[in-house]
Amino acid sequence: MSLPRRLITIAAAIVAAGCFALAVQGGHWWTIGEVGVGPVSTQRCFDGRCENGTLAWAGGSEVWERAGIATWAAGMIAAVVLVALAGALAARRAGRLAAGIATIAAMTSMVAGGVFLLQRPDLPGLEVARGAWFFAVAVVVALAAAIATLRAPPAPVP
């Protein structure tokens, strides 16, 4: 893999890992007024004080809540694998194994996140927030980094 391609792929893997982590750890996927709804919890901030809660109050199905947990887990696993891919490429390794695992992790998180999005309860005033956008960017950039690594010509054997 050429140096410019390697550096771009490393940067893409790190960006995707960061986006996955932000999306599932600190990103609200929806907001309802002052309440943020994420994959595993909600956060209410009033008068400068924030409290975390469960998803149970939203009235979503059990499938939706489980999909949220699956989305969180898949996003965190994908973030770790993408950091491993960036590390392999930075060490001038081929990174094909990490790229294959990153592809599977990104696809798995895409399915879990898709179910979480599609199964959401119909609440009045629900607006898409930053977490969903970070997640979408993470999936696309992760797949691009993995595909760039897998499609790179193999290094010549000395």
N, C-alpha and C positions, 0 to 999 in steps of 0.2 A: 504494500500500500504506500502510495506516495506521501510525502510529508504534509502537503496542504490538505489532502483528503483525510489523513490520519487526524490532524488537528481539528478539522471541521467535524469529524465524526466524534471525537472526544468531547468537543464542546456541545454537540447535539445530545450526547448521552447524559452529560452533566445537567444540561437544561431540562431534559425530559425527567430525570430523577428529581430535580428540584420542583418541577411542576407537579409530579405525582405526589410528592410529600406535602406540598402546599395544598393541593386539592383535597387530600383525605385527612390531613392533620388539622389544618387551620382554615380551610376554605369552607365558606357557607355556600351550599349549592343553590339554596333559595332563601329569600328573605320575605318576611311578612311583617311589614312595619319595622319594629325594633327587634324582631326575633329572627335569628339566623338558623337555618336548618342544614345540617351536614349529614354525612353518611352514617354516623353513629350517635350523634347527639345534637342538641339544640342549644343555642345561647341567647339569653335575654339580657339586654343591657338597658337599665333605667337609671337615670340620675347618676351616671358614671360608675355604677356597680353592675358587674356582669355575673350572671348565674348560669350554670350548665344544667341541662335537663335531658331526659330521654326522648325518644321519638314517639313514645306511646300516646302522648296528648294529641298528636296530629291526626289520629284515627286511621292511620295507614294499615294495610294488611300485614300479616306475619311475613309473607313473602317479601314485601317491601323492606321491612326491618332487617330480615336476613340478607337481602341483597345489599343493604347498606353496610353491614358487617363484612360481607364478601368483597365489596368494593374497597373498603378500607384496607383489608388484608391484601388484596391483589395489588392495590396501589403501593403499599409499603414494600411488598416483595419485589415489584417491578423497579422501584427506586433503588433497592439494594443491588439488584442484578445489573441495572444500568451503571451504577458506580463501579461494579466489578468489570463491566465491559470497558468503561473508560480507563480503568486501571490496567487492564490487559493491553489495550491499545497504546497507552502511555509507556508501557514496558516493552513496546515493539514486538508484541506477540500478535499472532493472527487474530485472536479473539473470537474465533468461529463458534466455540462452545457457548461462550457468554452471549454472543449475538443470537444464537438459536434459542437459548433460554429466555433472553430478553424479548424475542418475538412471541414466544408462548405466553410470557407474563403480560405483555401488552395486550395480546388478544384476549386473554382471560379477564384482565381488568376491564377491557372494552365490553365484554359480555355482561359482567357483573354490574358495571356502571350503567349500561343500557337498560338492564332490568330495573335498577334503582330509579332511573329517570322515568321509565315508562309506567312503573307501578306506583308512582307517587300519589298521595291522596289529593283530591281536588279541593283545595282550600282557597277561600276568597282572598284576593290581594297577593297571591303567590307570584314572586318575580325571580327570574334566574339571576344568580349571583356569581361571584368570581370563581368559586370552587369548580363549578361545572365547566367553565371556560378553561381553567388551568388543566382540568382532567382531559378535555378534548385535545388541547395543545400537547399534553404529555403523551397521549397515545400516538398521535401523528408523528411527533418528533422521535419518539422511541422506535417506532417502526422504521422510520427513515434511517436512523443510526444503525439499527440491526441489519437492514437490507444493504446499506452501504458497506458494512463489514462483511457480510456473506457474499456479496458480489465482487469484492476486491480480488484481483488475481492472486493466486498463492505465491508466496515468496519462493525464489529459486533455492533449491537445495544445494548447499556448498559441497 
